[in-house]
Amino acid sequence: MGEPVRIKSLAEQMLRLSGLSLRDAQNPNGDIEIVCTGLRPGEKLYEELLIQAESQPTKHSLIFRATEHSLHPQDLWPRLDQLEEALKIQNPGKALDILSELVPEWKKAQN
């Protein structure tokens, strides 16, 4: 997958490749300023590409195949409709039960 890249470095590189310049203390007349705002609620520092962290190699040494659990759409859509209905009638217990069935890797909090 390669080495992690700092977002700020990536943004600066994209500016340069677009023919623009960075506006900062050293260059107050630059085209675009980068403002670091920090993480917002729900944001993560990294993304997991594999839920079960297992993959199989392919013919190409840098490409791997993941086999993840999934539901067939004819089974998924009715369950999503039931989840939506549980949310509409404000039944969190039912909604969480359906969610835990749809996403078996997720464990709801035990009270």
Distance bins in CASP14 RR format, pairs under 12 A and 6 or more apart:
PFRMAT RR
TARGET T0000
AUTHOR 0000-0000-0000
RMODE 2
METHOD distances of the structure
MODEL  1
1 46 0 0 0 0 0 1 0 0 0 0 0
1 47 0 0 0 0 0 1 0 0 0 0 0
1 48 0 0 0 0 0 1 0 0 0 0 0
1 49 1 0 0 1 0 0 0 0 0 0 0
1 50 0 0 0 0 0 1 0 0 0 0 0
1 55 0 0 0 0 0 1 0 0 0 0 0
1 62 0 0 0 0 1 0 0 0 0 0 0
1 63 0 0 0 0 0 1 0 0 0 0 0
1 64 0 0 0 0 1 0 0 0 0 0 0
2 49 0 0 0 0 0 1 0 0 0 0 0
2 62 0 0 0 0 1 0 0 0 0 0 0
3 9 0 0 0 0 0 1 0 0 0 0 0
4 10 0 0 0 0 0 1 0 0 0 0 0
4 45 0 0 0 0 1 0 0 0 0 0 0
4 46 1 0 0 1 0 0 0 0 0 0 0
4 47 0 0 0 0 0 1 0 0 0 0 0
5 11 0 0 0 0 0 1 0 0 0 0 0
5 12 0 0 0 0 0 1 0 0 0 0 0
5 13 0 0 0 0 1 0 0 0 0 0 0
5 14 0 0 0 0 0 1 0 0 0 0 0
5 46 0 0 0 0 0 1 0 0 0 0 0
6 12 0 0 0 0 1 0 0 0 0 0 0
6 13 0 0 0 0 0 1 0 0 0 0 0
6 34 0 0 0 0 0 1 0 0 0 0 0
6 36 0 0 0 0 0 1 0 0 0 0 0
6 45 0 0 0 0 0 1 0 0 0 0 0
6 46 0 0 0 0 0 1 0 0 0 0 0
7 13 0 0 0 0 0 1 0 0 0 0 0
7 14 0 0 0 0 0 1 0 0 0 0 0
7 34 0 0 0 0 1 0 0 0 0 0 0
7 35 0 0 0 0 0 1 0 0 0 0 0
7 36 0 0 0 0 1 0 0 0 0 0 0
7 37 0 0 0 0 0 1 0 0 0 0 0
7 38 0 0 0 0 0 1 0 0 0 0 0
7 39 0 0 0 0 0 1 0 0 0 0 0
7 43 0 0 0 0 0 1 0 0 0 0 0
7 45 0 0 0 0 1 0 0 0 0 0 0
7 46 0 0 0 0 0 1 0 0 0 0 0
8 14 0 0 0 0 0 1 0 0 0 0 0
8 15 0 0 0 0 0 1 0 0 0 0 0
8 22 0 0 0 0 1 0 0 0 0 0 0
8 24 0 0 0 0 0 1 0 0 0 0 0
8 33 0 0 0 0 0 1 0 0 0 0 0
8 34 1 0 0 1 0 0 0 0 0 0 0
8 35 0 0 0 0 0 1 0 0 0 0 0
8 36 1 0 0 1 0 0 0 0 0 0 0
8 37 0 0 0 0 0 1 0 0 0 0 0
8 38 0 0 0 0 0 1 0 0 0 0 0
9 15 0 0 0 0 0 1 0 0 0 0 0
9 16 0 0 0 0 0 1 0 0 0 0 0
9 22 0 0 0 0 0 1 0 0 0 0 0
9 34 0 0 0 0 0 1 0 0 0 0 0
10 16 0 0 0 0 0 1 0 0 0 0 0
10 17 0 0 0 0 0 1 0 0 0 0 0
10 34 0 0 0 0 0 1 0 0 0 0 0
11 17 0 0 0 0 0 1 0 0 0 0 0
11 18 0 0 0 0 0 1 0 0 0 0 0
11 20 0 0 0 0 0 1 0 0 0 0 0
11 22 0 0 0 0 1 0 0 0 0 0 0
11 24 0 0 0 0 0 1 0 0 0 0 0
11 32 0 0 0 0 1 0 0 0 0 0 0
11 33 0 0 0 0 0 1 0 0 0 0 0
11 34 1 0 1 0 0 0 0 0 0 0 0
11 35 0 0 0 0 0 1 0 0 0 0 0
11 36 0 0 0 0 1 0 0 0 0 0 0
12 18 0 0 0 0 0 1 0 0 0 0 0
12 19 0 0 0 0 0 1 0 0 0 0 0
12 20 0 0 0 0 0 1 0 0 0 0 0
12 21 0 0 0 0 1 0 0 0 0 0 0
12 22 1 0 1 0 0 0 0 0 0 0 0
12 23 0 0 0 0 0 1 0 0 0 0 0
12 24 0 0 0 0 1 0 0 0 0 0 0
12 27 0 0 0 0 0 1 0 0 0 0 0
12 31 0 0 0 0 0 1 0 0 0 0 0
12 32 0 0 0 0 1 0 0 0 0 0 0
12 33 0 0 0 0 0 1 0 0 0 0 0
12 34 1 0 0 1 0 0 0 0 0 0 0
13 19 0 0 0 0 0 1 0 0 0 0 0
13 20 0 0 0 0 0 1 0 0 0 0 0
13 22 0 0 0 0 0 1 0 0 0 0 0
13 34 0 0 0 0 0 1 0 0 0 0 0
14 20 0 0 0 0 1 0 0 0 0 0 0
14 22 0 0 0 0 0 1 0 0 0 0 0
14 31 0 0 0 0 0 1 0 0 0 0 0
14 32 0 0 0 0 1 0 0 0 0 0 0
14 34 0 0 0 0 0 1 0 0 0 0 0
15 21 1 0 0 1 0 0 0 0 0 0 0
15 22 1 0 1 0 0 0 0 0 0 0 0
15 23 0 0 0 0 1 0 0 0 0 0 0
15 24 0 0 0 0 0 1 0 0 0 0 0
15 27 0 0 0 0 0 1 0 0 0 0 0
15 30 0 0 0 0 1 0 0 0 0 0 0
15 31 1 0 0 1 0 0 0 0 0 0 0
15 32 1 0 1 0 0 0 0 0 0 0 0
15 33 0 0 0 0 0 1 0 0 0 0 0
15 34 0 0 0 0 1 0 0 0 0 0 0
16 22 0 0 0 0 1 0 0 0 0 0 0
16 30 0 0 0 0 0 1 0 0 0 0 0
16 31 0 0 0 0 0 1 0 0 0 0 0
16 32 0 0 0 0 0 1 0 0 0 0 0
18 31 0 0 0 0 1 0 0 0 0 0 0
18 32 0 0 0 0 1 0 0 0 0 0 0
19 30 0 0 0 0 0 1 0 0 0 0 0
19 31 0 0 0 0 1 0 0 0 0 0 0
19 32 0 0 0 0 0 1 0 0 0 0 0
20 27 0 0 0 0 0 1 0 0 0 0 0
20 29 0 0 0 0 0 1 0 0 0 0 0
20 30 1 0 0 1 0 0 0 0 0 0 0
20 31 1 0 1 0 0 0 0 0 0 0 0
20 32 1 0 1 0 0 0 0 0 0 0 0
20 33 0 0 0 0 0 1 0 0 0 0 0
20 34 0 0 0 0 0 1 0 0 0 0 0
21 27 1 0 0 1 0 0 0 0 0 0 0
21 28 0 0 0 0 0 1 0 0 0 0 0
21 29 0 0 0 0 1 0 0 0 0 0 0
21 30 1 0 1 0 0 0 0 0 0 0 0
21 31 1 0 1 0 0 0 0 0 0 0 0
21 32 1 0 0 1 0 0 0 0 0 0 0
21 33 0 0 0 0 0 1 0 0 0 0 0
21 34 0 0 0 0 0 1 0 0 0 0 0
22 28 0 0 0 0 0 1 0 0 0 0 0
22 29 0 0 0 0 0 1 0 0 0 0 0
22 30 1 0 0 1 0 0 0 0 0 0 0
22 31 1 0 0 1 0 0 0 0 0 0 0
22 32 1 0 0 1 0 0 0 0 0 0 0
22 33 1 0 0 1 0 0 0 0 0 0 0
22 34 1 0 0 1 0 0 0 0 0 0 0
22 35 0 0 0 0 0 1 0 0 0 0 0
23 29 1 0 0 1 0 0 0 0 0 0 0
23 30 1 1 0 0 0 0 0 0 0 0 0
23 31 1 0 0 1 0 0 0 0 0 0 0
23 32 1 0 0 1 0 0 0 0 0 0 0
23 33 1 0 1 0 0 0 0 0 0 0 0
23 34 0 0 0 0 1 0 0 0 0 0 0
23 35 0 0 0 0 0 1 0 0 0 0 0
24 30 1 0 0 1 0 0 0 0 0 0 0
24 31 0 0 0 0 0 1 0 0 0 0 0
24 32 0 0 0 0 1 0 0 0 0 0 0
24 33 1 0 0 1 0 0 0 0 0 0 0
24 34 1 0 0 1 0 0 0 0 0 0 0
24 35 0 0 0 0 0 1 0 0 0 0 0
24 36 0 0 0 0 0 1 0 0 0 0 0
25 33 0 0 0 0 0 1 0 0 0 0 0
27 33 0 0 0 0 1 0 0 0 0 0 0
27 34 0 0 0 0 0 1 0 0 0 0 0
37 43 0 0 0 0 0 1 0 0 0 0 0
38 45 0 0 0 0 0 1 0 0 0 0 0
39 45 1 0 0 1 0 0 0 0 0 0 0
39 46 0 0 0 0 0 1 0 0 0 0 0
48 66 0 0 0 0 0 1 0 0 0 0 0
48 68 0 0 0 0 0 1 0 0 0 0 0
48 105 0 0 0 0 0 1 0 0 0 0 0
49 55 0 0 0 0 1 0 0 0 0 0 0
49 64 0 0 0 0 1 0 0 0 0 0 0
49 65 0 0 0 0 0 1 0 0 0 0 0
49 66 1 0 0 1 0 0 0 0 0 0 0
49 68 0 0 0 0 0 1 0 0 0 0 0
50 56 0 0 0 0 0 1 0 0 0 0 0
50 64 0 0 0 0 1 0 0 0 0 0 0
50 65 0 0 0 0 0 1 0 0 0 0 0
50 66 1 0 1 0 0 0 0 0 0 0 0
50 67 0 0 0 0 1 0 0 0 0 0 0
50 68 1 0 0 1 0 0 0 0 0 0 0
50 69 0 0 0 0 0 1 0 0 0 0 0
50 105 0 0 0 0 0 1 0 0 0 0 0
51 66 0 0 0 0 1 0 0 0 0 0 0
51 67 0 0 0 0 0 1 0 0 0 0 0
51 68 1 0 1 0 0 0 0 0 0 0 0
51 69 1 0 0 1 0 0 0 0 0 0 0
51 70 0 0 0 0 0 1 0 0 0 0 0
51 103 0 0 0 0 1 0 0 0 0 0 0
51 104 0 0 0 0 1 0 0 0 0 0 0
51 105 1 0 1 0 0 0 0 0 0 0 0
51 106 0 0 0 0 1 0 0 0 0 0 0
52 66 1 0 0 1 0 0 0 0 0 0 0
52 67 0 0 0 0 1 0 0 0 0 0 0
52 68 1 0 0 1 0 0 0 0 0 0 0
52 69 1 0 0 1 0 0 0 0 0 0 0
52 70 0 0 0 0 0 1 0 0 0 0 0
52 104 0 0 0 0 0 1 0 0 0 0 0
52 105 1 0 0 1 0 0 0 0 0 0 0
53 64 0 0 0 0 0 1 0 0 0 0 0
53 66 0 0 0 0 1 0 0 0 0 0 0
53 67 0 0 0 0 0 1 0 0 0 0 0
53 68 0 0 0 0 0 1 0 0 0 0 0
53 105 0 0 0 0 0 1 0 0 0 0 0
54 64 0 0 0 0 1 0 0 0 0 0 0
54 65 0 0 0 0 0 1 0 0 0 0 0
54 66 1 0 0 1 0 0 0 0 0 0 0
54 67 1 0 0 1 0 0 0 0 0 0 0
54 68 0 0 0 0 1 0 0 0 0 0 0
54 69 0 0 0 0 0 1 0 0 0 0 0
55 62 0 0 0 0 0 1 0 0 0 0 0
55 63 0 0 0 0 1 0 0 0 0 0 0
55 64 1 1 0 0 0 0 0 0 0 0 0
55 65 1 0 0 1 0 0 0 0 0 0 0
55 66 1 0 1 0 0 0 0 0 0 0 0
55 67 0 0 0 0 1 0 0 0 0 0 0
55 68 0 0 0 0 1 0 0 0 0 0 0
56 63 0 0 0 0 0 1 0 0 0 0 0
56 64 1 0 0 1 0 0 0 0 0 0 0
56 65 1 0 1 0 0 0 0 0 0 0 0
56 66 1 0 0 1 0 0 0 0 0 0 0
56 67 1 0 0 1 0 0 0 0 0 0 0
56 68 0 0 0 0 0 1 0 0 0 0 0
57 63 0 0 0 0 1 0 0 0 0 0 0
57 64 1 0 1 0 0 0 0 0 0 0 0
57 65 1 0 0 1 0 0 0 0 0 0 0
57 66 0 0 0 0 0 1 0 0 0 0 0
58 64 1 0 0 1 0 0 0 0 0 0 0
58 65 1 0 1 0 0 0 0 0 0 0 0
58 66 0 0 0 0 0 1 0 0 0 0 0
59 65 0 0 0 0 0 1 0 0 0 0 0
68 103 0 0 0 0 0 1 0 0 0 0 0
68 104 0 0 0 0 0 1 0 0 0 0 0
68 105 0 0 0 0 1 0 0 0 0 0 0
69 76 0 0 0 0 0 1 0 0 0 0 0
69 101 0 0 0 0 0 1 0 0 0 0 0
69 102 0 0 0 0 0 1 0 0 0 0 0
69 103 0 0 0 0 1 0 0 0 0 0 0
69 104 1 0 0 1 0 0 0 0 0 0 0
69 105 1 0 0 1 0 0 0 0 0 0 0
69 106 0 0 0 0 0 1 0 0 0 0 0
70 76 0 0 0 0 1 0 0 0 0 0 0
70 102 0 0 0 0 0 1 0 0 0 0 0
70 103 0 0 0 0 0 1 0 0 0 0 0
70 104 0 0 0 0 0 1 0 0 0 0 0
70 105 0 0 0 0 0 1 0 0 0 0 0
71 77 0 0 0 0 1 0 0 0 0 0 0
71 78 0 0 0 0 0 1 0 0 0 0 0
71 79 1 0 0 1 0 0 0 0 0 0 0
71 80 0 0 0 0 1 0 0 0 0 0 0
71 98 0 0 0 0 0 1 0 0 0 0 0
71 101 0 0 0 0 1 0 0 0 0 0 0
71 102 1 0 0 1 0 0 0 0 0 0 0
71 103 0 0 0 0 1 0 0 0 0 0 0
71 104 0 0 0 0 0 1 0 0 0 0 0
72 78 0 0 0 0 0 1 0 0 0 0 0
72 79 0 0 0 0 0 1 0 0 0 0 0
73 79 0 0 0 0 0 1 0 0 0 0 0
73 80 0 0 0 0 1 0 0 0 0 0 0
74 80 0 0 0 0 0 1 0 0 0 0 0
75 81 0 0 0 0 0 1 0 0 0 0 0
75 82 0 0 0 0 0 1 0 0 0 0 0
75 101 0 0 0 0 0 1 0 0 0 0 0
75 102 0 0 0 0 1 0 0 0 0 0 0
76 82 0 0 0 0 0 1 0 0 0 0 0
76 83 0 0 0 0 0 1 0 0 0 0 0
76 98 0 0 0 0 0 1 0 0 0 0 0
76 101 0 0 0 0 0 1 0 0 0 0 0
76 102 1 0 0 1 0 0 0 0 0 0 0
76 103 0 0 0 0 0 1 0 0 0 0 0
77 83 0 0 0 0 0 1 0 0 0 0 0
77 84 0 0 0 0 0 1 0 0 0 0 0
77 102 0 0 0 0 0 1 0 0 0 0 0
78 84 0 0 0 0 0 1 0 0 0 0 0
78 85 0 0 0 0 0 1 0 0 0 0 0
78 98 0 0 0 0 0 1 0 0 0 0 0
78 101 0 0 0 0 0 1 0 0 0 0 0
78 102 0 0 0 0 0 1 0 0 0 0 0
79 85 0 0 0 0 0 1 0 0 0 0 0
79 86 0 0 0 0 0 1 0 0 0 0 0
79 94 0 0 0 0 0 1 0 0 0 0 0
79 95 0 0 0 0 0 1 0 0 0 0 0
79 97 0 0 0 0 0 1 0 0 0 0 0
79 98 1 0 0 1 0 0 0 0 0 0 0
79 99 0 0 0 0 1 0 0 0 0 0 0
79 100 0 0 0 0 0 1 0 0 0 0 0
79 101 1 0 0 1 0 0 0 0 0 0 0
79 102 1 0 1 0 0 0 0 0 0 0 0
79 103 0 0 0 0 0 1 0 0 0 0 0
80 86 0 0 0 0 0 1 0 0 0 0 0
80 87 0 0 0 0 0 1 0 0 0 0 0
80 95 0 0 0 0 0 1 0 0 0 0 0
80 98 0 0 0 0 1 0 0 0 0 0 0
80 99 0 0 0 0 0 1 0 0 0 0 0
80 101 0 0 0 0 0 1 0 0 0 0 0
80 102 1 0 0 1 0 0 0 0 0 0 0
80 103 0 0 0 0 0 1 0 0 0 0 0
81 87 0 0 0 0 0 1 0 0 0 0 0
81 88 0 0 0 0 0 1 0 0 0 0 0
81 98 0 0 0 0 1 0 0 0 0 0 0
81 102 0 0 0 0 0 1 0 0 0 0 0
82 88 0 0 0 0 0 1 0 0 0 0 0
82 89 0 0 0 0 0 1 0 0 0 0 0
82 91 0 0 0 0 0 1 0 0 0 0 0
82 94 0 0 0 0 1 0 0 0 0 0 0
82 95 0 0 0 0 1 0 0 0 0 0 0
82 97 0 0 0 0 1 0 0 0 0 0 0
82 98 1 0 1 0 0 0 0 0 0 0 0
82 99 0 0 0 0 0 1 0 0 0 0 0
82 101 0 0 0 0 1 0 0 0 0 0 0
82 102 0 0 0 0 1 0 0 0 0 0 0
83 89 0 0 0 0 0 1 0 0 0 0 0
83 91 0 0 0 0 0 1 0 0 0 0 0
83 92 0 0 0 0 0 1 0 0 0 0 0
83 93 0 0 0 0 0 1 0 0 0 0 0
83 94 0 0 0 0 1 0 0 0 0 0 0
83 95 1 0 1 0 0 0 0 0 0 0 0
83 96 0 0 0 0 1 0 0 0 0 0 0
83 97 0 0 0 0 1 0 0 0 0 0 0
83 98 1 0 1 0 0 0 0 0 0 0 0
83 99 1 0 0 1 0 0 0 0 0 0 0
83 100 0 0 0 0 0 1 0 0 0 0 0
83 101 0 0 0 0 1 0 0 0 0 0 0
83 102 1 0 0 1 0 0 0 0 0 0 0
83 103 0 0 0 0 0 1 0 0 0 0 0
84 91 0 0 0 0 0 1 0 0 0 0 0
84 94 0 0 0 0 0 1 0 0 0 0 0
84 95 0 0 0 0 1 0 0 0 0 0 0
84 98 0 0 0 0 1 0 0 0 0 0 0
84 99 0 0 0 0 0 1 0 0 0 0 0
84 102 0 0 0 0 0 1 0 0 0 0 0
85 91 0 0 0 0 1 0 0 0 0 0 0
85 94 0 0 0 0 1 0 0 0 0 0 0
85 95 0 0 0 0 1 0 0 0 0 0 0
85 98 0 0 0 0 1 0 0 0 0 0 0
86 92 1 0 0 1 0 0 0 0 0 0 0
86 93 1 0 0 1 0 0 0 0 0 0 0
86 94 1 0 1 0 0 0 0 0 0 0 0
86 95 1 0 1 0 0 0 0 0 0 0 0
86 96 0 0 0 0 1 0 0 0 0 0 0
86 97 0 0 0 0 1 0 0 0 0 0 0
86 98 1 0 0 1 0 0 0 0 0 0 0
86 99 0 0 0 0 1 0 0 0 0 0 0
86 101 0 0 0 0 0 1 0 0 0 0 0
86 102 0 0 0 0 0 1 0 0 0 0 0
87 93 0 0 0 0 0 1 0 0 0 0 0
87 94 0 0 0 0 1 0 0 0 0 0 0
87 95 1 0 1 0 0 0 0 0 0 0 0
87 96 0 0 0 0 0 1 0 0 0 0 0
87 98 0 0 0 0 1 0 0 0 0 0 0
87 99 0 0 0 0 1 0 0 0 0 0 0
88 94 0 0 0 0 0 1 0 0 0 0 0
88 95 0 0 0 0 1 0 0 0 0 0 0
89 95 0 0 0 0 1 0 0 0 0 0 0
91 97 0 0 0 0 1 0 0 0 0 0 0
91 98 0 0 0 0 1 0 0 0 0 0 0
92 98 0 0 0 0 0 1 0 0 0 0 0
92 99 0 0 0 0 1 0 0 0 0 0 0
92 108 0 0 0 0 1 0 0 0 0 0 0
92 109 0 0 0 0 0 1 0 0 0 0 0
92 111 0 0 0 0 0 1 0 0 0 0 0
93 99 0 0 0 0 1 0 0 0 0 0 0
93 100 0 0 0 0 1 0 0 0 0 0 0
93 108 0 0 0 0 1 0 0 0 0 0 0
93 109 0 0 0 0 0 1 0 0 0 0 0
93 111 0 0 0 0 0 1 0 0 0 0 0
94 100 0 0 0 0 0 1 0 0 0 0 0
94 101 0 0 0 0 0 1 0 0 0 0 0
94 108 0 0 0 0 0 1 0 0 0 0 0
95 101 0 0 0 0 0 1 0 0 0 0 0
95 102 0 0 0 0 0 1 0 0 0 0 0
95 108 0 0 0 0 1 0 0 0 0 0 0
96 102 0 0 0 0 0 1 0 0 0 0 0
96 103 0 0 0 0 0 1 0 0 0 0 0
96 106 0 0 0 0 1 0 0 0 0 0 0
96 107 0 0 0 0 0 1 0 0 0 0 0
96 108 1 0 1 0 0 0 0 0 0 0 0
96 109 0 0 0 0 1 0 0 0 0 0 0
96 110 0 0 0 0 0 1 0 0 0 0 0
96 111 0 0 0 0 0 1 0 0 0 0 0
97 103 0 0 0 0 0 1 0 0 0 0 0
97 106 0 0 0 0 0 1 0 0 0 0 0
97 108 0 0 0 0 1 0 0 0 0 0 0
98 106 0 0 0 0 0 1 0 0 0 0 0
98 108 0 0 0 0 0 1 0 0 0 0 0
99 105 0 0 0 0 0 1 0 0 0 0 0
99 106 1 0 0 1 0 0 0 0 0 0 0
99 107 0 0 0 0 0 1 0 0 0 0 0
99 108 1 0 0 1 0 0 0 0 0 0 0
99 109 0 0 0 0 0 1 0 0 0 0 0
100 106 1 0 0 1 0 0 0 0 0 0 0
100 107 1 0 0 1 0 0 0 0 0 0 0
100 108 1 0 1 0 0 0 0 0 0 0 0
100 109 0 0 0 0 0 1 0 0 0 0 0
100 110 0 0 0 0 0 1 0 0 0 0 0
101 108 0 0 0 0 0 1 0 0 0 0 0
102 108 0 0 0 0 0 1 0 0 0 0 0
END
